[in-house]
Amino acid sequence: MKKFMDADFLLETKTAQELFAACKDEPIWDYHCHLPPKDIADNKKMPDLAEAWLGSHGYGDHYKWRQMRTYGVEEKYITGDAQPYDKFMKWAETVEHLIGNPLYHWTHLELQRYFGITEPLTVKSAPAIWEKANEMLKSDELSVKGIFKKFNVYAVGTTDDPIDSLEYHKAIAAGTAPIGTVATKVRPSYRPDKALNINLPGFADYIAKLSQVSGVSIKTSDDVIDALVKRLDYFIENGCRATDHALEFPPCRPASDQEVDAALQAALAGKPVTPEQAEAYRTKLLTALGNAYAKRGIAMQFHMNAIRDNNKAMFAKLGPDTGFDASHDNPVAEKLAGLLSRIEENGALPKTILYTLNPKDYYPIATLMGCFQGDGIRGKIQLGSGWWFCDHIDGMEQQLKVLGDLGMIPTFIGMLTDSRSFLSYPRHEYFRRIVCNLFGNWVEKGMFPADMDLLKQIVKDIAFGNASRYF
């Protein structure tokens, strides 16, 4: 019997262990996350494990919240006003029963890497862990700046709205924020979802704000594009290297400018917009934005097939991103192919990363990627890493195997945290262990030669080098 989560955790062969030793200390390019820029600028110190793990101040870890609800924990201990220690104890009780869930491994990797605690978290061990960890959280080593240094975080890509002032990014870059001079690059990522979601409440108010910050009087869809591109250039001036789009499904319904503008005028007047009109509007905007991204040499990310805010009663009570989203089963192949082709035909397709929340999409996405590679760019079109409900062992192995079957793993840009927590960096270690174990098993089975120099370079590139070049 192997020791619980020891130095060779998940590494089943000597080859895997040697490969992991080669890449484990590579820098981290966390190119997609939801860390609050203000907390980075303020060099936040987390007051206790309850906030570090379960969150507060309007954001938190909805992965954990879902499992606490599943275990029967009352909402007051999850998003309510219970005392931090009581919330932590409820999480500890939940953790004991998470056999097979990645949260179990993440929790214990975080205990080991941040606090040197190797004992499993249980209701019995929780009080002592609470005391030790909370005392350590007071140290500068576990401030944001200390964490970035400890985990060799080369850069993070936050997720930001086009109307954002980027004041915290500016202060971080200038060294005038409380965090002071920091080696980690904090890059804004351009996410214009609210400008594309023409059929959702609040659209007209948002367009008014976009008009104000961009200086563009918005009356037509071309005006919206003009305003968004102006803000894109502002983001790029402040370090942006990637954009992001949350898409329930990839839109592809070409329509005349007159039809698209009629839909926009209806939405701005507070009138309903049909699904067909909304898709036509999104198709036009994404085509134009994709061309703008290509012209400026920045990457475009599509996060697809999430069905969000399914529990309407809890959405009304708690708002979005609180644990009530799920995997969608929309077909993606035909419309994604059409949209990518349309962007290419109208100008150029940028570097593009395609994520899906439903693994059924891996095969069509991975085969479509091959239709749009080129321009002398290694891995120009990427099958995004196992995301959200897919970033467990099986999900990451499945994504890697499909990429191996249909693409080229050595060009893969690797893992991201997609997290709101500053304690999430061991997820990169988790991913690296899974990659090295998969490769090690292939070598040990005679499926690839034991060329350790080549293999070590491949895992180092996947860990950091490819992302560094890509962005």
N, C-alpha and C positions, 0 to 999 in steps of 0.2 A: 504494500500500500504506500502510495506517495504521500509525502508530507503536504499539508494544506497550503496551497499557494506559495510554494517555496521559490527559490531562484530559477528553477526550471519549469515553472508554471506554464502549462500549455505546450511545452517544447518536448515532443515525444521522442526525438532522435538526437544523436550526437551532431548530425549535420544541422538540425534546427537550432541547437544550442550555439553552435559556432557562428551561424548566420546572425542570430540575435545579438551575440556579443559584438558583432561588427557594426550593427545599426542602432543599438539601444541608446547611444548617447548623441545621435544626430540631432541637430536643432529641430524645432517644431515650427512649421508654417501653418498656423491654424486659420486657414483662409476663409472659413465660414463659421461665425459664431454669433451669439446674441449678448455678449458681454456689454453692460452699459458703459458707454464712453465716460460718463461723469464719474463712475466708480473708479475707472482706471485713472482719470486725471486727478482725483482726490486721493489716490494711493490708499484705497479703502482697506481697513482691517476689519475682518468679520468678527463680531462680538462673541459669537458662540457657534457650536456645531449646528444648532437648530436653524439659524439663518444661513450658515454656509451650505447646508444640505437641503433644507426645505424652502428657504427663501423668505422674503418679505418685501415691503416697499413697492408693491405692484408687480413683482416678478418672482418666479420661483421655479422649482423643478417639478414639472407636471408628470414626468416619468414616475417619480416617487409618489406623487399625490394619487395617481391612478391605482397603484398597488396598495396604498393605505386604505383607499375606499374599498378595494376588493377584499381586503382582510377584515373589513367591518369597522374601521376606525371612524369615529364621528368627525364631521366636517370642521368642528371647532378646533380640533387638533391638527388639521391640515391647512386650511386657509383662514381659520377663525382666530379668535382672540385668546386662545389658551396660552399659558405660560410657556416660554421657550423650552424649559426643561421637560415639561409634560409632553410637548410635541416631539422632542427628541426621543423620549422613552417610547412613545407610540411608534416612531419609526424603527427603533431598535427591536420592538416586538414584531413588527412587520418583517424586518430583514431576516429574522430567524427562519422564516417560512418561505424565503425566496429561492429555494433550491432550483437550479436550472435557469434562473433569470439573470441577465447581465448586470442588473443593479446589485446583485449579491457580490459579484466580482469587482465591480467599480467601487462599491463602498469599501471593500477590504483593501483594494489597491490604494485608495486614497488614505485610509488609516495607516497603511504601511509607509507610503512615500512621503506623506506630509508630517506624520506624527510618530513614526517608528513603532506603531502598535501592530503586533502580529497576531494578537488574540482575536478570535472571532467576536463580532458584536452580537451580544445576546442581552436579554433583559437583565441577566445576572451581572455581566461584565460592563453594562452600559454606564452605571454611575461613575466608576473609576475612569472609564474612557472619556466621559464628559468632562471630568475635572482636569485630566491631563491635557486633552486637546484644547480646551478653552484657555488654559494657561499658556500653551504654546502659540495660540492665535494672537496673543498680545505682542508677540515679538515682531521685529521688523522683517525677519526672514519670511514671515507669512503675511506681510502686506502684499498688495498687488505687485509692487516692484520686486519684492523679495521672491514671490512666486515665479514671476517671469524669469528672473535670474536662475532660480533653482532648477527650473525645467528647461532652461536654454530655449526660451520662446523667441524665435527670430522675428516673427510678425504675427499679428492677429488681424483678421478682417471682420470688423463689426458690421452690423446690418442697420442701414440708415435711410431715412426718407429723403426724397429730393428737396423738400422744403426745409430740412434741417440746416441750422446755421454752421454746423461743424465746429462750434466754438471750443469744445473740449479737445477735438483732434488738433486744432490749431495750437492750443495751449500746450498740449503734450509735445507736439513737434517743435515748438519754440523753446521748450524747457521752462515755461513760466507757470505751469500747473503745479499743484502741491507735490505731485509725484517727482518733479524735477527732471533732470536728464535721465533718460531711460534708453537702454540699448534696443529694446523691443520696438519694432515699428508698428504703429497703431493705424491701420488703414481703414478709411470709411468704405463701405460697399453700397452701391447705389441700388435701392429697391423701390421702384416706382409703382408698386401694386395699387395704391389708392388712386392713382391717375388712370389706371387701366380698368378698375372695377366699376364700370359705368352703371351697373345695375344694383349696386349696394347702397344702403343708406349713408348719407354724409358726403356723397360724391360731389354735389354742387358746391358745398362749403369748402371741400378740399381744393377744387379747381380755382375757387376765389383766392385761396391762400397761395396756390402755385402761381397764379397771375401776379399777385402782389410781390412775392420774393423774386420772381424772374423778370419783372418789368414788362411782361408780354400781356397785352389785352387779348383775352381768350374768347374767341367767338366761333372758331372752326377747329376741326381736328388737326389741321396743319398748325394752328396756333398752339395747341396742346403739345404737339411734337416740338415746335420751336422752343417753348418754355422748358420742356424736359431736357432738351439738348443743351440749353444754356446752363441749367443746373448740373447736368452731367459734366460740362467743362469746368464748372466751379468745383465739383467733387474731384476731378482729375488734378486740378491745381493743388488740391489738398491731399494728394497721395492715393486716390482711388485706383485700384488695380482690377476690380471685378464688379459686376452688377449681378443682381439676383431677381428672379421672378417666381412667385408662388402661383402655380397654374393648376387648377382643378383638372383641366385637360388642355393640351396644346391647341390653340385656336387656328383654324384655317378656313375662313369664309371670305374670300375676296369680294368686295363690293365697290360701287362707285363712291366718289367723294361726296356726292349729293346724299346718298343713303346714309353714309357714316355721319355726315354733319347733321342730318335730320335727327339721328339717334342722339347725338350730343346735345342738340338744342332741346330735345324732349327731356333729357336727364337734367340739364341745367335749370329747366323750368319745373322740376319736381314731378314730371310725368313718368309713368312706367316705361321701361325699355324691354323689348322682347329678348329672349335668349339669342335669337338669330342676329338681332341688331347689336347686342353686346359682343357677340363673337366677331362680327364684321369690324367693329371698332377696335377690338383688341388685335385683330389680324393686321390692320393698317398700322397701328402704333408699334407693335412688336417688329414688324418688317422694317419700319423706319429706324427704330431704336437699334435693332441688330446691325443695320448698315452703319449707324453712328458709332457703335462699339467697335466694329471692324476697322473703321477709318482711324480710330484713336488707339487701336491695338490693345484693348482691354477685353477681359473674358466675360462671357455671358453665362449665367447659371439659370437653369430651369429646374425648379422643384415641383414635381408633378404627382398627381393622383392621391392627394389627401382630401378627404371629405371632413370638413371642419364644423365645430360647434354643434354637434349632433344632439346633445341634450339641451333643448332650448330653454328649459326652466333654469338649469344651472348656468347657461350662458347669460341669461338675463340677470342672474344674481352675481356672477363672478367675472363675466366678460370673456374675451378670447384667451387662448393659450393657457388654459387651466385644467387640461386633461380630458377633454371631451371630443378629440379628433380621432380619426380612424383612417385605415387604408381604403382608398376608392378602387373601383374596378372598371373605370372608364377605359374603352379602347384608346390606344395612343398612336399606333403605327401610322395609319393613313394621314391623320391630321398633322402629326409631327413631321412626317416626310414632306407634306405639302408646305408647312410653314418654313422649314429649313431651306427647301428648294426656292421658295418665294424670296426669302432674305438673300440667298445667293444670287438669284436672277436680278434683283433690284439694286444690287451693289456688290456686297460681299458678305459672307458668313464669318462672324468673328470666332475666335477660340470659344468653344462651347462645352459646358459640363451639364450632362443630363442625368438627373436623379429621379427615381421613382419610389413611391411608398408601397408599391405592389410588385413583388418579385416576378410576377407573371410578365412584366414588361421588359425584363432584362434582355431576353432574346431578341425581340423586335428592335429595341434601342441599340443593342450591340451590333446588329446587322446593319441598321441604318447608319451608324457611325461611319462604317467603312465606305459609304457612298459620298461622304463629305470631307474625308481627310485630305491633306495636301498642303499646298502653299509653303512647303519646306519646313513645316512646324511639326515637331515630334508630338504625336498624340494630340493633334489640334482639337479633335472632338473626343470627349471623355465620357465613359460610363461612370457616373458619380458613385462614390463609395456607398456602402450599405448605410442607409439614412433613416434616422428616427426609429421606427419600429423594426428596422432591418439591421441595426448596428450591434447585433449579438454574434456569437461565434458562427452559428449556422448561416446567418444572413450575410456576414462578411465573406465566409468561405464560398457561398453560392455566387456572390457577385464576382469574386476573384476567379472562380472556375469558369463562369460564362465569359469573362474577359479573356481568360486563357484560351478557351475554345474558339472564340470568334474575333479576338483583337490581339493586342500586344501588351502583356502585363508590364514589361520593362519601361513602358512610357507612361504608366499610371501615376497620377499626381497624389495618390494616397488619401490619408484620413483627415478628418476635421472633427471638431467637438460638437458643433451645432448647439452649443450649451450657453446657459445663462450663469453658470457657476464657475468661480475661479478655482474650484477644486477638481475640475474635469480633465486636467492634462494627462493623468494616467490612462485615459482612453486611447491616447496615441501609443502608449506602451502596449496596451491590450491588442491593438490592431497590429503592431509590429510583431508581436509574439505569434499571432494567428498567421500572418504572412510567412514568417520564417518556418513555422511548423508545417504549413502546406508545402512550401518548397522543399523542406527537408524530407518529407514523406515521398515526394516525387523523385528526389535524388536516390533515396534509399531503396525505392522500388525499381530503380534502373530506368526511369522515364526521362531523366535528364542527366548529362554527365556531371560528375563531381568536380567541376571546374570552380573551385572555391573563390578564386580571384574574381571571376565573372559574376558569380552568384552574390558575393559580398557587395560588389558595385551595384547590382540590381536592387538589392534590398535597401542599400543606402540611398539610392535614387528615389525609390518609392517612399522612403521615410521622409526625405527632405529635398534632395537634389532636383527632382522633376518639378515639384511645386515651385521651388525657387526660380527655376528657369521659366516656367509657364506664366508666372505672375510678374 
